[in-house]
Amino acid sequence: MRTIWLAKGVVTRYKLEPGKFYPGTPHNYSIYVPAQYNSARPVPFMIFLDGSGAAGGNVRVPVVFDNLIAKGDLPPLIGIFVDPGVLPVFSDSAQNRYERIFEYDSISGRYARFLIEELIPEVAKKYNLSKDPNDHAISGVSTGAVGAFMAAWERPDQFRRVLSFIGTFVSMKGADTLPALIRKTEPKPIRIFMQDGRNDHVIAGQPYGTFYAGSWPINNQVVAEAFEFAGYDVKLVLGDEGHNMKHGAAIMPEALRWLWRDYPQPIVVHEPAAMRQSGWDPRGKVYSIVSADKPWEQVGETYQTVGGVASDKEGAVFFADPAANRIYKSGADAKVGVFKENSGGATALRFGVDGRLYASQPARKRVVSYGPGGDEKVVAQNVEANDLELTAKGEIYFADTAHKRVGYIDAKGRKRFVYEGGEIPLPAALSLSPDHAMLIVGDGQSKFSWSFQIAPDGSLGEPFFRLEMPEMSPLSGVQGVTVDSIGQVYFASAMGIQVCEQNGRCAQILSKPEHGTLGNIAFAGKDLNWIYSSVGGKLFRREAKQHGVAPWSPVEPPKPPL
């Protein structure tokens, strides 16, 4: 028998003054500091939503921490126990506004930003907190479980370990939509332990559940299955309790051991084990497009801006920096050099069948082309083009976003508009289908992007592709579109790179290269098997299992699944 001398940590209470994310609303919080804390070393930390309940009552996380740290089952870590905010009113005859549901149950990134930009920096003034996301965990109960998960989902660059107790993944403020999103989205480096009770909002006379928003036990199982489908490191433990923390408190040590097991090994993404089993269906799977062990890599340095991306017949990649008035060129080795100085603020880029690089110059209201040596020719005047697409016949389609229309330039440079219908709020990006039978118009505003049959009047268009939308914005954020050889359409959007099947359904969402706003997207390289996209002033590429289509070599895609 080994005697363990228990060194107790210290819990201190604080008040966080109102900030920008919840104006006028203060937050009370407590900090647990283990006896083993050494200020000379960055320390892991774990955040508990509904902090007073986690720190006290029958849960008593600080006591659990003391025991597990003493046994070596947990690293010495800081505990941050934060309560939901309450907005005080100005009169005794009025009711305060209680922020808990808004903070925790909103499937957006607001609460994550509150933690990252306001609470954690305040705690970091007092203690040497680790900046490694593998050292950051977060826990929540009921609606707080949604808040904890969403913080990690929105910012896996900050949180990698999640505890969810009696999670409210039901239809209150959108959490019921998460299973489908988890299945579609490229897995993130998150480990999650889930707990619920079979009698959570269930009584003998109402086995289907007592609450309007749905079934807690069923929805927790559906969420857990979605994680398993996507290949996450997840564990769901079902007890027999109702909507309380009796079972959760009893298994808290087990949950914490599981969550922090193998520390300090990092949390990494793994492809689903089912991929190596018979019966695996690649349709709609992220890993039918990319591989977990081939992530995004940056190309070149950080530029002022990154505009359009295009690839020539030899596989060299060209991209625009409108703010610097340059076009750059990158080879297979990803080394970057300047192709064209004084590019007229060129934005969109495309290569034509004639081997020339075509570019839009919105500031000069024209489209130009460049030869291999950078010689410039004016192709069309009085053209405001946010994006371009070229056909195998040398024709050009362009998106005039400012005037909400789509234009056409024939091989002789004559211009006309093929769409001025007004139904597309923000026509921002263009691509042709692999066989050049359809023109795809990405709408930067609504959830629908359009498909037009290439016809003399260009009128046969439909809001064909339905995209996922960010919770807190009315804008899809589509800024680029491309296709692969089997007809899948890739939209660079606010949610990530959304991949739609030919039939218009969004089936996969590839991760962004890093947190931020996605710019253009293109298949490039010798075999058109590298996906290029940008975030801010950085260009990234990622090797893909699918291949793009060169404008000079249209291909007929297979019949789509229906």
Beta strands, then each sheet from edge to edge (+ up, - down):
strand 1: 10-16
strand 2: 27-33
strand 3: 45-49
strand 4: 78-82
strand 5: 86-87
strand 6: 97-98
strand 7: 136-141
strand 8: 161-165
strand 9: 191-197
strand 10: 233-239
strand 11: 297-299
strand 12: 309-311
strand 13: 317-321
strand 14: 326-330
strand 15: 336-341
strand 16: 349-351
strand 17: 357-361
strand 18: 366-370
strand 19: 376-381
strand 20: 387-390
strand 21: 396-400
strand 22: 405-409
strand 23: 415-419
strand 24: 427-432
strand 25: 438-443
strand 26: 448-453
strand 27: 461-466
strand 28: 480-483
strand 29: 489-493
strand 30: 496-500
strand 31: 506-510
strand 32: 518-524
strand 33: 530-535
strand 34: 538-543
sheet 1: 1+ 2- 4+ 3+ 7+ 8+ 9+ 10+
sheet 2: 5+ 6-
sheet 3: 11+ 34- 33+ 32-
sheet 4: 12+ 13- 14+ 15-
sheet 5: 16+ 17- 18+ 19-
sheet 6: 20+ 21- 22+ 23-
sheet 7: 24+ 25- 26+ 27-
sheet 8: 28+ 29- 30+ 31-
end
